[in-house]
């Protein structure tokens, strides 16, 4: 009996082009779904930072009132409205002014009440997000539809 010589089988190593194209397509589909969610998360996070900065500005306004018995004169150049002189002028306040997403404003100020707003900076990811506001009586508003006014349904920060 004759023994047949061992026939060496070649094993294939690596991926075929089709397998590689399928995996790249799957990664592309997943990325196209995940990226908008990520962008929405970033916008929401920046809005949260603006809300926190508004609360800090409100605390600064209360300290200003405790010292001067009025909310007036808290803006730049001792004005009643405009960018605040008693707090950072931008949000997130923990970052450099060049990296700001919102500008902070004292929009209305009388001796006994105020309205402060965080207005999105144009050219940033926040530009279409709408203003965020805090009133001295504790009301909070977010112009979710970005039409320049607060409707009755927008008097919350998470609507």
Buried (B, 14 or more C-beta within 10 A) or exposed (E): EEEEEEEEEEEEEEEEEEEEEEEEEEEEEEEEEEEEEEEEEEBEEBBBBBBBBBEBBBEBBEEBBEEEEBBBBBBEEEBBBBBBBBBBBBBBBEEEEEEBBBBBBBBBBEEEEBBBBBBBBEEBBBEEBBBBBBBBEEEBBBBBEEEEEBEEEBBEBEE
